[in-house]
Amino acid sequence: MAFTEDDLLPISALQHLLYCERQCALIHIERVWEENLFTTDGRILHEKADAGEDCVRAGKRIARSVPLRSLQLGLSGVADVVEFGPDAGDVYPVEYKRGRSKRANWDRIQLCAQALALEEMLGVPVTEGALFYGKTRRREAVAFDAALRDETRRAAARLHQLVDARLTPPAHYEASRCDACSLINLCMPRLPGKTNVRKYLAAMAEIDEETA
């Protein structure tokens, strides 16, 4: 199935989806967002990566803030850095992340989606890329093998399914994820039975007006 331009969702939403489907729905369906220390650090790191000029280094052209689009996945976004080697098929995307390498594949799937978009746009195979982590100041090489590609396609399909349904999943508190989430005060995971945050906040505002 090929998507249209109007169907495209952000590549970055894959990381939100895989971290927490409720977080993904709050951001991409209900359009709520709140910064915390972690998101601010991440935004600053991305801004630094994007701020440099394109250049040639060690025989490679370094392109920054490269627009991406995949009608096969239904995704669009921007690659922080894409390194183009001397050969036509030498394409190497690099994604900047604030923290450390994770056991879960969230970041690798986001990077793989960038690779699949580059393949679709350029008509060349993209076999490997890298994640640069701000905490360790190191790159982690990521091979785009068949398993990771399949996982990425499934994640993109699930993202469209979630957004098309227009339903925010209920909250389930999990300390390891919720406590670090910038949306914890809006999500209210410890408050049972809350799904749609916008409706809840609107109701609370009405109560405040009535009691003022």
C-alpha positions in Angstrom: 0.0 0.0 0.0 1.3 3.4 -1.0 0.3 6.5 1.0 -0.3 10.0 -0.3 1.3 13.2 0.9 -1.7 14.0 3.1 -1.2 10.7 4.9 2.4 11.2 6.0 3.2 11.1 9.7 6.5 12.1 11.4 9.3 9.6 11.4 10.0 10.7 15.0 6.5 9.4 16.0 7.9 5.9 15.7 10.0 6.4 18.8 7.0 7.8 20.7 4.9 4.9 19.6 7.4 2.3 20.7 8.2 4.0 24.0 4.5 4.3 24.9 1.4 4.2 22.6 -0.4 6.6 25.0 2.5 9.1 24.7 2.3 8.8 21.0 -1.5 9.4 20.9 -1.2 12.4 23.3 1.4 14.1 21.0 0.1 13.1 17.5 -3.7 12.8 18.1 -4.4 15.2 21.0 -1.5 17.5 20.1 -0.3 18.0 23.6 3.4 18.5 24.5 5.4 19.6 27.5 9.2 20.0 27.8 11.3 18.6 30.6 15.1 18.4 31.1 15.4 15.4 28.9 13.4 16.8 25.9 15.2 20.1 26.3 18.6 18.4 26.2 17.5 16.4 23.2 16.3 19.5 21.3 19.5 21.3 21.9 21.6 18.4 20.7 19.5 18.2 17.5 19.8 21.9 17.0 23.6 21.7 17.3 23.6 18.8 14.8 21.4 20.7 12.3 23.2 24.1 12.7 26.4 23.2 11.0 26.9 23.8 7.3 27.2 21.0 4.7 30.8 20.2 4.1 33.3 17.6 2.7 35.3 15.6 5.3 37.6 12.7 4.6 36.2 12.3 1.1 32.6 12.3 2.3 29.9 15.0 1.8 28.2 15.7 5.1 24.7 16.9 4.5 22.6 18.2 7.5 18.9 18.6 8.0 18.1 16.4 5.0 14.3 16.2 4.2 13.0 12.7 4.1 9.8 11.1 2.7 8.5 7.6 2.2 5.2 7.0 0.5 5.6 3.3 1.2 5.8 3.8 4.9 3.6 6.9 5.0 6.3 8.8 6.9 8.2 12.1 6.5 10.9 13.8 8.5 14.4 15.2 8.6 17.6 13.3 9.0 20.1 15.1 11.3 23.1 14.1 9.1 23.5 12.0 6.0 27.0 11.2 4.9 27.5 10.6 1.1 30.6 8.7 0.1 32.4 8.8 -3.2 30.4 5.9 -4.6 26.8 6.4 -5.7 25.4 3.9 -3.2 27.5 5.1 -0.2 24.8 6.7 1.9 25.0 6.7 5.7 22.3 8.4 7.9 23.3 9.5 11.4 20.7 10.3 14.1 21.6 12.3 17.2 20.1 11.2 20.6 20.7 12.8 24.0 21.1 9.7 26.2 22.8 6.4 25.9 22.4 3.3 23.8 19.3 1.3 24.7 18.6 -2.4 24.6 15.2 -1.8 23.1 15.1 -1.0 19.3 13.2 2.3 19.5 16.1 4.4 18.2 17.3 1.9 15.7 13.8 1.6 14.2 13.6 5.4 13.8 17.0 5.4 12.1 16.0 2.4 9.9 12.9 4.4 8.8 15.2 7.1 7.6 17.2 4.6 5.7 14.1 3.2 4.0 13.1 6.7 3.0 16.5 7.4 1.6 16.4 4.2 -0.4 13.0 5.1 -1.8 14.1 8.7 -2.6 17.5 7.9 -4.1 17.0 4.5 -5.6 20.1 3.1 -3.9 20.5 0.6 -1.0 21.3 2.0 2.4 22.7 -0.8 4.4 24.1 0.9 7.6 23.8 4.1 9.6 24.7 5.3 13.1 23.2 6.6 16.3 25.2 9.3 18.0 24.5 9.5 21.8 25.2 12.7 23.6 25.9 11.1 27.0 28.7 8.9 25.8 29.7 11.0 22.8 30.0 7.8 20.8 28.4 6.5 17.6 26.6 3.1 17.5 26.7 1.5 14.1 23.3 0.1 13.1 23.0 -2.5 10.3 19.7 -2.4 8.5 19.1 -6.1 8.2 15.9 -7.9 7.2 14.7 -8.2 10.8 15.1 -4.5 11.6 13.5 -3.5 8.3 10.5 -5.8 9.0 10.2 -4.4 12.6 10.3 -0.9 11.2 7.5 -1.6 8.6 5.3 -3.1 11.3 5.9 -0.1 13.5 5.0 2.3 10.7 1.8 0.3 10.0 0.9 0.4 13.8 1.5 4.1 13.9 -1.0 4.7 11.1 -3.5 2.3 12.7 -3.3 4.2 16.0 -3.6 7.7 14.5 -6.4 6.7 12.1 -8.4 5.3 15.0 -8.2 8.7 16.8 -8.4 6.9 20.2 -6.0 7.6 23.0 -5.1 4.4 24.9 -5.8 4.4 28.7 -2.9 5.2 31.1 -1.0 2.4 32.8 1.7 3.7 35.3 5.1 2.1 34.9 7.8 3.9 36.9 10.7 3.1 34.5 9.0 4.9 31.7 6.4 7.3 33.2 8.7 9.1 35.6 11.1 10.2 32.9 8.3 11.2 30.5 7.8 14.9 29.8 4.0 14.4 29.6 3.5 12.7 33.0 1.7 15.8 34.4 -0.7 15.8 31.4 -1.0 12.1 31.0 -1.8 11.5 34.7 -0.9 7.8 34.6 -1.7 7.3 38.3 -5.3 8.6 37.8 -7.4 5.6 36.8 -9.8 5.8 33.9 -8.4 8.8 32.1 -7.9 8.5 28.4 -8.6 11.8 26.6 -6.5 14.5 28.2 -7.9 17.5 26.3 -11.5 16.6 27.4 -10.3 16.1 31.0 -8.5 19.4 31.1 -11.5 21.2 29.6 -13.8 19.7 32.2 -11.4 20.8 35.0 -11.3 24.3 33.5 -15.2 24.5 33.6 -15.2 23.4 37.2 -12.6 26.1 38.1 -14.8 28.7 36.4 -17.9 27.6 38.2 -16.2 27.7 41.6 -14.3 30.9 41.0 
